[in-house]
Amino acid sequence: MSPGYLKIIYSGSFTNAQFIAGVLQKKKIQCIIKDDFQNSMMAGWVNPGSENSVQVMVAKEDLTEALKAIKNSRKKP
């Protein structure tokens, strides 16, 4: 996947991002988790307000299928 073809399907907390990534992986949909908080900590500084700025991204051609998988996962008890 190249960055120019990625679409953000979620932006928020790390916990929710991990859940969404798990749903996508079960459906064999590749995704990328971008975590600015962890990235800045590894660099030696913390970007203020970045602790809830995790993004889940998928390829543009997988967008519809990914959104459908996430929506269906919320319906299950």
PDB file of N, CA, C and O in Angstrom, chain B, residues numbered from 101:
ATOM      1  N   MET B 101       0.835  -1.174   0.000  1.00  0.00           N
ATOM      2  CA  MET B 101       0.000   0.000   0.000  1.00  0.00           C
ATOM      3  C   MET B 101       0.881   1.239   0.000  1.00  0.00           C
ATOM      4  O   MET B 101       1.792   1.356   0.820  1.00  0.00           O
ATOM      5  N   SER B 102       0.624   2.132  -0.884  1.00  0.00           N
ATOM      6  CA  SER B 102       1.367   3.390  -0.877  1.00  0.00           C
ATOM      7  C   SER B 102       0.521   4.470  -0.212  1.00  0.00           C
ATOM      8  O   SER B 102      -0.705   4.439  -0.315  1.00  0.00           O
ATOM      9  N   PRO B 103       1.155   5.425   0.470  1.00  0.00           N
ATOM     10  CA  PRO B 103       0.417   6.431   1.228  1.00  0.00           C
ATOM     11  C   PRO B 103      -0.596   7.230   0.412  1.00  0.00           C
ATOM     12  O   PRO B 103      -1.607   7.665   0.966  1.00  0.00           O
ATOM     13  N   GLY B 104      -0.364   7.437  -0.870  1.00  0.00           N
ATOM     14  CA  GLY B 104      -1.286   8.211  -1.697  1.00  0.00           C
ATOM     15  C   GLY B 104      -2.617   7.531  -1.925  1.00  0.00           C
ATOM     16  O   GLY B 104      -3.584   8.181  -2.322  1.00  0.00           O
ATOM     17  N   TYR B 105      -2.682   6.238  -1.683  1.00  0.00           N
ATOM     18  CA  TYR B 105      -3.909   5.494  -1.926  1.00  0.00           C
ATOM     19  C   TYR B 105      -4.602   5.077  -0.643  1.00  0.00           C
ATOM     20  O   TYR B 105      -5.494   4.229  -0.675  1.00  0.00           O
ATOM     21  N   LEU B 106      -4.215   5.650   0.481  1.00  0.00           N
ATOM     22  CA  LEU B 106      -4.808   5.294   1.765  1.00  0.00           C
ATOM     23  C   LEU B 106      -5.915   6.266   2.136  1.00  0.00           C
ATOM     24  O   LEU B 106      -5.832   7.465   1.871  1.00  0.00           O
ATOM     25  N   LYS B 107      -6.950   5.721   2.755  1.00  0.00           N
ATOM     26  CA  LYS B 107      -8.058   6.535   3.250  1.00  0.00           C
ATOM     27  C   LYS B 107      -8.200   6.288   4.747  1.00  0.00           C
ATOM     28  O   LYS B 107      -8.113   5.150   5.209  1.00  0.00           O
ATOM     29  N   ILE B 108      -8.417   7.352   5.492  1.00  0.00           N
ATOM     30  CA  ILE B 108      -8.599   7.243   6.935  1.00  0.00           C
ATOM     31  C   ILE B 108     -10.041   6.804   7.197  1.00  0.00           C
ATOM     32  O   ILE B 108     -10.993   7.450   6.758  1.00  0.00           O
ATOM     33  N   ILE B 109     -10.180   5.681   7.931  1.00  0.00           N
ATOM     34  CA  ILE B 109     -11.521   5.225   8.262  1.00  0.00           C
ATOM     35  C   ILE B 109     -11.838   5.423   9.735  1.00  0.00           C
ATOM     36  O   ILE B 109     -12.993   5.294  10.142  1.00  0.00           O
ATOM     37  N   TYR B 110     -10.831   5.735  10.539  1.00  0.00           N
ATOM     38  CA  TYR B 110     -11.056   5.995  11.956  1.00  0.00           C
ATOM     39  C   TYR B 110      -9.958   6.911  12.478  1.00  0.00           C
ATOM     40  O   TYR B 110      -8.798   6.808  12.082  1.00  0.00           O
ATOM     41  N   SER B 111     -10.348   7.801  13.369  1.00  0.00           N
ATOM     42  CA  SER B 111      -9.394   8.650  14.071  1.00  0.00           C
ATOM     43  C   SER B 111      -9.898   8.818  15.496  1.00  0.00           C
ATOM     44  O   SER B 111     -11.015   9.288  15.712  1.00  0.00           O
ATOM     45  N   GLY B 112      -9.078   8.434  16.466  1.00  0.00           N
ATOM     46  CA  GLY B 112      -9.502   8.528  17.859  1.00  0.00           C
ATOM     47  C   GLY B 112      -8.574   7.778  18.775  1.00  0.00           C
ATOM     48  O   GLY B 112      -7.353   7.884  18.653  1.00  0.00           O
ATOM     49  N   SER B 113      -9.147   7.009  19.707  1.00  0.00           N
ATOM     50  CA  SER B 113      -8.352   6.348  20.742  1.00  0.00           C
ATOM     51  C   SER B 113      -7.646   5.103  20.217  1.00  0.00           C
ATOM     52  O   SER B 113      -8.068   4.491  19.236  1.00  0.00           O
ATOM     53  N   PHE B 114      -6.561   4.747  20.898  1.00  0.00           N
ATOM     54  CA  PHE B 114      -5.778   3.574  20.533  1.00  0.00           C
ATOM     55  C   PHE B 114      -6.592   2.291  20.697  1.00  0.00           C
ATOM     56  O   PHE B 114      -6.501   1.384  19.870  1.00  0.00           O
ATOM     57  N   THR B 115      -7.384   2.216  21.760  1.00  0.00           N
ATOM     58  CA  THR B 115      -8.185   1.022  22.031  1.00  0.00           C
ATOM     59  C   THR B 115      -9.169   0.742  20.904  1.00  0.00           C
ATOM     60  O   THR B 115      -9.271  -0.389  20.429  1.00  0.00           O
ATOM     61  N   ASN B 116      -9.887   1.764  20.483  1.00  0.00           N
ATOM     62  CA  ASN B 116     -10.838   1.588  19.381  1.00  0.00           C
ATOM     63  C   ASN B 116     -10.127   1.266  18.072  1.00  0.00           C
ATOM     64  O   ASN B 116     -10.630   0.485  17.264  1.00  0.00           O
ATOM     65  N   ALA B 117      -8.971   1.859  17.865  1.00  0.00           N
ATOM     66  CA  ALA B 117      -8.202   1.585  16.647  1.00  0.00           C
ATOM     67  C   ALA B 117      -7.785   0.119  16.595  1.00  0.00           C
ATOM     68  O   ALA B 117      -7.834  -0.509  15.537  1.00  0.00           O
ATOM     69  N   GLN B 118      -7.372  -0.424  17.743  1.00  0.00           N
ATOM     70  CA  GLN B 118      -6.980  -1.837  17.802  1.00  0.00           C
ATOM     71  C   GLN B 118      -8.183  -2.740  17.509  1.00  0.00           C
ATOM     72  O   GLN B 118      -8.048  -3.745  16.811  1.00  0.00           O
ATOM     73  N   PHE B 119      -9.349  -2.385  18.036  1.00  0.00           N
ATOM     74  CA  PHE B 119     -10.559  -3.165  17.770  1.00  0.00           C
ATOM     75  C   PHE B 119     -10.881  -3.168  16.279  1.00  0.00           C
ATOM     76  O   PHE B 119     -11.153  -4.218  15.696  1.00  0.00           O
ATOM     77  N   ILE B 120     -10.849  -1.997  15.674  1.00  0.00           N
ATOM     78  CA  ILE B 120     -11.154  -1.869  14.246  1.00  0.00           C
ATOM     79  C   ILE B 120     -10.140  -2.651  13.413  1.00  0.00           C
ATOM     80  O   ILE B 120     -10.517  -3.338  12.463  1.00  0.00           O
ATOM     81  N   ALA B 121      -8.877  -2.552  13.758  1.00  0.00           N
ATOM     82  CA  ALA B 121      -7.842  -3.299  13.031  1.00  0.00           C
ATOM     83  C   ALA B 121      -8.090  -4.802  13.129  1.00  0.00           C
ATOM     84  O   ALA B 121      -7.891  -5.530  12.157  1.00  0.00           O
ATOM     85  N   GLY B 122      -8.523  -5.264  14.296  1.00  0.00           N
ATOM     86  CA  GLY B 122      -8.840  -6.677  14.467  1.00  0.00           C
ATOM     87  C   GLY B 122     -10.002  -7.122  13.596  1.00  0.00           C
ATOM     88  O   GLY B 122      -9.966  -8.204  13.011  1.00  0.00           O
ATOM     89  N   VAL B 123     -11.025  -6.297  13.508  1.00  0.00           N
ATOM     90  CA  VAL B 123     -12.177  -6.592  12.646  1.00  0.00           C
ATOM     91  C   VAL B 123     -11.727  -6.700  11.193  1.00  0.00           C
ATOM     92  O   VAL B 123     -12.125  -7.620  10.477  1.00  0.00           O
ATOM     93  N   LEU B 124     -10.904  -5.762  10.767  1.00  0.00           N
ATOM     94  CA  LEU B 124     -10.432  -5.751   9.378  1.00  0.00           C
ATOM     95  C   LEU B 124      -9.538  -6.956   9.090  1.00  0.00           C
ATOM     96  O   LEU B 124      -9.629  -7.552   8.017  1.00  0.00           O
ATOM     97  N   GLN B 125      -8.689  -7.311  10.027  1.00  0.00           N
ATOM     98  CA  GLN B 125      -7.796  -8.456   9.822  1.00  0.00           C
ATOM     99  C   GLN B 125      -8.582  -9.752   9.687  1.00  0.00           C
ATOM    100  O   GLN B 125      -8.208 -10.620   8.898  1.00  0.00           O
ATOM    101  N   LYS B 126      -9.665  -9.896  10.446  1.00  0.00           N
ATOM    102  CA  LYS B 126     -10.506 -11.093  10.330  1.00  0.00           C
ATOM    103  C   LYS B 126     -11.121 -11.206   8.941  1.00  0.00           C
ATOM    104  O   LYS B 126     -11.362 -12.310   8.453  1.00  0.00           O
ATOM    105  N   LYS B 127     -11.372 -10.071   8.307  1.00  0.00           N
ATOM    106  CA  LYS B 127     -11.944 -10.038   6.953  1.00  0.00           C
ATOM    107  C   LYS B 127     -10.862  -9.999   5.878  1.00  0.00           C
ATOM    108  O   LYS B 127     -11.162  -9.819   4.698  1.00  0.00           O
ATOM    109  N   LYS B 128      -9.595 -10.168   6.286  1.00  0.00           N
ATOM    110  CA  LYS B 128      -8.448 -10.160   5.366  1.00  0.00           C
ATOM    111  C   LYS B 128      -8.291  -8.825   4.629  1.00  0.00           C
ATOM    112  O   LYS B 128      -7.875  -8.782   3.471  1.00  0.00           O
ATOM    113  N   ILE B 129      -8.633  -7.738   5.328  1.00  0.00           N
ATOM    114  CA  ILE B 129      -8.462  -6.391   4.770  1.00  0.00           C
ATOM    115  C   ILE B 129      -7.230  -5.784   5.438  1.00  0.00           C
ATOM    116  O   ILE B 129      -7.179  -5.652   6.661  1.00  0.00           O
ATOM    117  N   GLN B 130      -6.245  -5.421   4.630  1.00  0.00           N
ATOM    118  CA  GLN B 130      -5.026  -4.819   5.173  1.00  0.00           C
ATOM    119  C   GLN B 130      -5.306  -3.398   5.650  1.00  0.00           C
ATOM    120  O   GLN B 130      -6.045  -2.644   5.017  1.00  0.00           O
ATOM    121  N   CYS B 131      -4.698  -3.056   6.778  1.00  0.00           N
ATOM    122  CA  CYS B 131      -4.841  -1.706   7.295  1.00  0.00           C
ATOM    123  C   CYS B 131      -3.526  -1.263   7.933  1.00  0.00           C
ATOM    124  O   CYS B 131      -2.643  -2.072   8.221  1.00  0.00           O
ATOM    125  N   ILE B 132      -3.430   0.024   8.136  1.00  0.00           N
ATOM    126  CA  ILE B 132      -2.266   0.615   8.786  1.00  0.00           C
ATOM    127  C   ILE B 132      -2.772   1.454   9.949  1.00  0.00           C
ATOM    128  O   ILE B 132      -3.731   2.214   9.814  1.00  0.00           O
ATOM    129  N   ILE B 133      -2.108   1.303  11.102  1.00  0.00           N
ATOM    130  CA  ILE B 133      -2.426   2.129  12.263  1.00  0.00           C
ATOM    131  C   ILE B 133      -1.327   3.167  12.412  1.00  0.00           C
ATOM    132  O   ILE B 133      -0.149   2.829  12.526  1.00  0.00           O
ATOM    133  N   LYS B 134      -1.718   4.421  12.408  1.00  0.00           N
ATOM    134  CA  LYS B 134      -0.769   5.523  12.587  1.00  0.00           C
ATOM    135  C   LYS B 134      -1.018   6.126  13.963  1.00  0.00           C
ATOM    136  O   LYS B 134      -2.108   6.626  14.243  1.00  0.00           O
ATOM    137  N   ASP B 135      -0.008   6.077  14.815  1.00  0.00           N
ATOM    138  CA  ASP B 135      -0.136   6.546  16.198  1.00  0.00           C
ATOM    139  C   ASP B 135       0.884   7.655  16.448  1.00  0.00           C
ATOM    140  O   ASP B 135       2.051   7.377  16.725  1.00  0.00           O
ATOM    141  N   ASP B 136       0.448   8.900  16.351  1.00  0.00           N
ATOM    142  CA  ASP B 136       1.352  10.037  16.531  1.00  0.00           C
ATOM    143  C   ASP B 136       1.915  10.110  17.943  1.00  0.00           C
ATOM    144  O   ASP B 136       3.046  10.559  18.132  1.00  0.00           O
ATOM    145  N   PHE B 137       1.145   9.676  18.939  1.00  0.00           N
ATOM    146  CA  PHE B 137       1.615   9.709  20.328  1.00  0.00           C
ATOM    147  C   PHE B 137       2.822   8.798  20.505  1.00  0.00           C
ATOM    148  O   PHE B 137       3.851   9.226  21.028  1.00  0.00           O
ATOM    149  N   GLN B 138       2.703   7.541  20.072  1.00  0.00           N
ATOM    150  CA  GLN B 138       3.820   6.611  20.191  1.00  0.00           C
ATOM    151  C   GLN B 138       5.010   7.045  19.339  1.00  0.00           C
ATOM    152  O   GLN B 138       6.160   6.918  19.758  1.00  0.00           O
ATOM    153  N   ASN B 139       4.729   7.553  18.150  1.00  0.00           N
ATOM    154  CA  ASN B 139       5.812   8.028  17.284  1.00  0.00           C
ATOM    155  C   ASN B 139       6.592   9.160  17.940  1.00  0.00           C
ATOM    156  O   ASN B 139       7.822   9.184  17.888  1.00  0.00           O
ATOM    157  N   SER B 140       5.877  10.100  18.558  1.00  0.00           N
ATOM    158  CA  SER B 140       6.577  11.231  19.175  1.00  0.00           C
ATOM    159  C   SER B 140       7.335  10.794  20.429  1.00  0.00           C
ATOM    160  O   SER B 140       8.401  11.335  20.725  1.00  0.00           O
ATOM    161  N   MET B 141       6.793   9.816  21.173  1.00  0.00           N
ATOM    162  CA  MET B 141       7.511   9.317  22.359  1.00  0.00           C
ATOM    163  C   MET B 141       8.814   8.639  21.958  1.00  0.00           C
ATOM    164  O   MET B 141       9.834   8.798  22.628  1.00  0.00           O
ATOM    165  N   MET B 142       8.778   7.884  20.867  1.00  0.00           N
ATOM    166  CA  MET B 142       9.990   7.218  20.403  1.00  0.00           C
ATOM    167  C   MET B 142      11.029   8.224  19.947  1.00  0.00           C
ATOM    168  O   MET B 142      12.229   7.954  20.003  1.00  0.00           O
ATOM    169  N   ALA B 143      10.572   9.380  19.495  1.00  0.00           N
ATOM    170  CA  ALA B 143      11.495  10.417  19.049  1.00  0.00           C
ATOM    171  C   ALA B 143      12.077  11.204  20.228  1.00  0.00           C
ATOM    172  O   ALA B 143      13.017  11.980  20.058  1.00  0.00           O
ATOM    173  N   GLY B 144      11.507  10.996  21.429  1.00  0.00           N
ATOM    174  CA  GLY B 144      12.047  11.671  22.604  1.00  0.00           C
ATOM    175  C   GLY B 144      11.254  12.871  23.061  1.00  0.00           C
ATOM    176  O   GLY B 144      11.692  13.581  23.967  1.00  0.00           O
ATOM    177  N   TRP B 145      10.121  13.120  22.479  1.00  0.00           N
ATOM    178  CA  TRP B 145       9.266  14.223  22.907  1.00  0.00           C
ATOM    179  C   TRP B 145       7.814  13.807  22.667  1.00  0.00           C
ATOM    180  O   TRP B 145       7.541  12.903  21.876  1.00  0.00           O
ATOM    181  N   VAL B 146       6.900  14.464  23.345  1.00  0.00           N
ATOM    182  CA  VAL B 146       5.490  14.119  23.188  1.00  0.00           C
ATOM    183  C   VAL B 146       4.744  15.315  22.620  1.00  0.00           C
ATOM    184  O   VAL B 146       4.813  16.424  23.149  1.00  0.00           O
ATOM    185  N   ASN B 147       4.042  15.068  21.547  1.00  0.00           N
ATOM    186  CA  ASN B 147       3.228  16.091  20.914  1.00  0.00           C
ATOM    187  C   ASN B 147       1.964  16.297  21.755  1.00  0.00           C
ATOM    188  O   ASN B 147       1.184  15.355  21.899  1.00  0.00           O
ATOM    189  N   PRO B 148       1.733  17.475  22.309  1.00  0.00           N
ATOM    190  CA  PRO B 148       0.558  17.700  23.165  1.00  0.00           C
ATOM    191  C   PRO B 148      -0.750  17.378  22.434  1.00  0.00           C
ATOM    192  O   PRO B 148      -0.949  17.776  21.286  1.00  0.00           O
ATOM    193  N   GLY B 149      -1.635  16.650  23.120  1.00  0.00           N
ATOM    194  CA  GLY B 149      -2.928  16.324  22.548  1.00  0.00           C
ATOM    195  C   GLY B 149      -2.917  15.172  21.574  1.00  0.00           C
ATOM    196  O   GLY B 149      -3.928  14.900  20.927  1.00  0.00           O
ATOM    197  N   SER B 150      -1.790  14.488  21.455  1.00  0.00           N
ATOM    198  CA  SER B 150      -1.691  13.420  20.457  1.00  0.00           C
ATOM    199  C   SER B 150      -2.074  12.049  20.997  1.00  0.00           C
ATOM    200  O   SER B 150      -2.065  11.069  20.251  1.00  0.00           O
ATOM    201  N   GLU B 151      -2.415  11.963  22.299  1.00  0.00           N
ATOM    202  CA  GLU B 151      -2.707  10.647  22.864  1.00  0.00           C
ATOM    203  C   GLU B 151      -3.978  10.015  22.305  1.00  0.00           C
ATOM    204  O   GLU B 151      -4.134   8.797  22.387  1.00  0.00           O
ATOM    205  N   ASN B 152      -4.877  10.791  21.748  1.00  0.00           N
ATOM    206  CA  ASN B 152      -6.087  10.246  21.134  1.00  0.00           C
ATOM    207  C   ASN B 152      -6.152  10.590  19.646  1.00  0.00           C
ATOM    208  O   ASN B 152      -7.218  10.895  19.112  1.00  0.00           O
ATOM    209  N   SER B 153      -5.013  10.536  19.001  1.00  0.00           N
ATOM    210  CA  SER B 153      -4.987  10.861  17.577  1.00  0.00           C
ATOM    211  C   SER B 153      -4.462   9.684  16.758  1.00  0.00           C
ATOM    212  O   SER B 153      -3.627   9.849  15.869  1.00  0.00           O
ATOM    213  N   VAL B 154      -4.962   8.510  17.074  1.00  0.00           N
ATOM    214  CA  VAL B 154      -4.583   7.306  16.339  1.00  0.00           C
ATOM    215  C   VAL B 154      -5.489   7.203  15.114  1.00  0.00           C
ATOM    216  O   VAL B 154      -6.697   7.424  15.207  1.00  0.00           O
ATOM    217  N   GLN B 155      -4.904   6.869  13.975  1.00  0.00           N
ATOM    218  CA  GLN B 155      -5.676   6.729  12.741  1.00  0.00           C
ATOM    219  C   GLN B 155      -5.548   5.314  12.200  1.00  0.00           C
ATOM    220  O   GLN B 155      -4.477   4.708  12.245  1.00  0.00           O
ATOM    221  N   VAL B 156      -6.659   4.798  11.688  1.00  0.00           N
ATOM    222  CA  VAL B 156      -6.663   3.531  10.978  1.00  0.00           C
ATOM    223  C   VAL B 156      -6.914   3.863   9.512  1.00  0.00           C
ATOM    224  O   VAL B 156      -7.872   4.558   9.173  1.00  0.00           O
ATOM    225  N   MET B 157      -6.040   3.354   8.650  1.00  0.00           N
ATOM    226  CA  MET B 157      -6.139   3.649   7.218  1.00  0.00           C
ATOM    227  C   MET B 157      -6.197   2.361   6.414  1.00  0.00           C
ATOM    228  O   MET B 157      -5.570   1.361   6.764  1.00  0.00           O
ATOM    229  N   VAL B 158      -6.967   2.404   5.319  1.00  0.00           N
ATOM    230  CA  VAL B 158      -7.058   1.268   4.397  1.00  0.00           C
ATOM    231  C   VAL B 158      -6.847   1.780   2.975  1.00  0.00           C
ATOM    232  O   VAL B 158      -6.946   2.978   2.710  1.00  0.00           O
ATOM    233  N   ALA B 159      -6.559   0.858   2.074  1.00  0.00           N
ATOM    234  CA  ALA B 159      -6.410   1.213   0.663  1.00  0.00           C
ATOM    235  C   ALA B 159      -7.757   1.691   0.121  1.00  0.00           C
ATOM    236  O   ALA B 159      -8.811   1.214   0.540  1.00  0.00           O
ATOM    237  N   LYS B 160      -7.706   2.625  -0.804  1.00  0.00           N
ATOM    238  CA  LYS B 160      -8.922   3.208  -1.361  1.00  0.00           C
ATOM    239  C   LYS B 160      -9.865   2.141  -1.922  1.00  0.00           C
ATOM    240  O   LYS B 160     -11.082   2.254  -1.773  1.00  0.00           O
ATOM    241  N   GLU B 161      -9.317   1.114  -2.560  1.00  0.00           N
ATOM    242  CA  GLU B 161     -10.168   0.077  -3.156  1.00  0.00           C
ATOM    243  C   GLU B 161     -10.818  -0.828  -2.104  1.00  0.00           C
ATOM    244  O   GLU B 161     -11.772  -1.539  -2.419  1.00  0.00           O
ATOM    245  N   ASP B 162     -10.320  -0.816  -0.862  1.00  0.00           N
ATOM    246  CA  ASP B 162     -10.900  -1.618   0.216  1.00  0.00           C
ATOM    247  C   ASP B 162     -11.843  -0.816   1.106  1.00  0.00           C
ATOM    248  O   ASP B 162     -12.403  -1.364   2.055  1.00  0.00           O
ATOM    249  N   LEU B 163     -12.027   0.458   0.819  1.00  0.00           N
ATOM    250  CA  LEU B 163     -12.773   1.346   1.703  1.00  0.00           C
ATOM    251  C   LEU B 163     -14.203   0.882   1.961  1.00  0.00           C
ATOM    252  O   LEU B 163     -14.622   0.801   3.116  1.00  0.00           O
ATOM    253  N   THR B 164     -14.946   0.582   0.927  1.00  0.00           N
ATOM    254  CA  THR B 164     -16.344   0.183   1.082  1.00  0.00           C
ATOM    255  C   THR B 164     -16.466  -1.105   1.878  1.00  0.00           C
ATOM    256  O   THR B 164     -17.295  -1.207   2.782  1.00  0.00           O
ATOM    257  N   GLU B 165     -15.646  -2.081   1.546  1.00  0.00           N
ATOM    258  CA  GLU B 165     -15.674  -3.361   2.250  1.00  0.00           C
ATOM    259  C   GLU B 165     -15.271  -3.190   3.716  1.00  0.00           C
ATOM    260  O   GLU B 165     -15.843  -3.834   4.595  1.00  0.00           O
ATOM    261  N   ALA B 166     -14.299  -2.335   3.981  1.00  0.00           N
ATOM    262  CA  ALA B 166     -13.842  -2.101   5.346  1.00  0.00           C
ATOM    263  C   ALA B 166     -14.934  -1.446   6.185  1.00  0.00           C
ATOM    264  O   ALA B 166     -15.183  -1.866   7.315  1.00  0.00           O
ATOM    265  N   LEU B 167     -15.579  -0.435   5.647  1.00  0.00           N
ATOM    266  CA  LEU B 167     -16.655   0.238   6.380  1.00  0.00           C
ATOM    267  C   LEU B 167     -17.816  -0.709   6.650  1.00  0.00           C
ATOM    268  O   LEU B 167     -18.428  -0.661   7.717  1.00  0.00           O
ATOM    269  N   LYS B 168     -18.118  -1.567   5.687  1.00  0.00           N
ATOM    270  CA  LYS B 168     -19.187  -2.547   5.860  1.00  0.00           C
ATOM    271  C   LYS B 168     -18.820  -3.544   6.969  1.00  0.00           C
ATOM    272  O   LYS B 168     -19.671  -3.888   7.789  1.00  0.00           O
ATOM    273  N   ALA B 169     -17.583  -4.002   7.002  1.00  0.00           N
ATOM    274  CA  ALA B 169     -17.128  -4.946   8.026  1.00  0.00           C
ATOM    275  C   ALA B 169     -17.221  -4.329   9.417  1.00  0.00           C
ATOM    276  O   ALA B 169     -17.635  -4.993  10.367  1.00  0.00           O
ATOM    277  N   ILE B 170     -16.839  -3.068   9.537  1.00  0.00           N
ATOM    278  CA  ILE B 170     -16.894  -2.385  10.829  1.00  0.00           C
ATOM    279  C   ILE B 170     -18.347  -2.204  11.269  1.00  0.00           C
ATOM    280  O   ILE B 170     -18.686  -2.447  12.427  1.00  0.00           O
ATOM    281  N   LYS B 171     -19.188  -1.780  10.350  1.00  0.00           N
ATOM    282  CA  LYS B 171     -20.610  -1.581  10.667  1.00  0.00           C
ATOM    283  C   LYS B 171     -21.251  -2.893  11.114  1.00  0.00           C
ATOM    284  O   LYS B 171     -22.013  -2.908  12.081  1.00  0.00           O
ATOM    285  N   ASN B 172     -20.953  -3.983  10.427  1.00  0.00           N
ATOM    286  CA  ASN B 172     -21.534  -5.291  10.768  1.00  0.00           C
ATOM    287  C   ASN B 172     -21.005  -5.798  12.112  1.00  0.00           C
ATOM    288  O   ASN B 172     -21.725  -6.490  12.831  1.00  0.00           O
ATOM    289  N   SER B 173     -19.782  -5.471  12.454  1.00  0.00           N
ATOM    290  CA  SER B 173     -19.214  -5.940  13.727  1.00  0.00           C
ATOM    291  C   SER B 173     -19.909  -5.281  14.918  1.00  0.00           C
ATOM    292  O   SER B 173     -19.950  -5.852  16.008  1.00  0.00           O
ATOM    293  N   ARG B 174     -20.439  -4.113  14.720  1.00  0.00           N
ATOM    294  CA  ARG B 174     -21.131  -3.399  15.803  1.00  0.00           C
ATOM    295  C   ARG B 174     -22.510  -3.976  16.066  1.00  0.00           C
ATOM    296  O   ARG B 174     -23.071  -3.756  17.139  1.00  0.00           O
ATOM    297  N   LYS B 175     -23.068  -4.711  15.110  1.00  0.00           N
ATOM    298  CA  LYS B 175     -24.403  -5.285  15.271  1.00  0.00           C
ATOM    299  C   LYS B 175     -24.394  -6.553  16.095  1.00  0.00           C
ATOM    300  O   LYS B 175     -25.419  -6.931  16.661  1.00  0.00           O
ATOM    301  N   LYS B 176     -23.251  -7.216  16.173  1.00  0.00           N
ATOM    302  CA  LYS B 176     -23.162  -8.476  16.903  1.00  0.00           C
ATOM    303  C   LYS B 176     -23.182  -8.232  18.400  1.00  0.00           C
ATOM    304  O   LYS B 176     -22.603  -7.256  18.877  1.00  0.00           O
ATOM    305  N   PRO B 177     -23.866  -9.140  19.175  1.00  0.00           N
ATOM    306  CA  PRO B 177     -23.938  -8.943  20.634  1.00  0.00           C
ATOM    307  C   PRO B 177     -22.600  -9.174  21.311  1.00  0.00           C
ATOM    308  O   PRO B 177     -22.495  -9.048  22.531  1.00  0.00           O
TER     309      PRO B 177
END
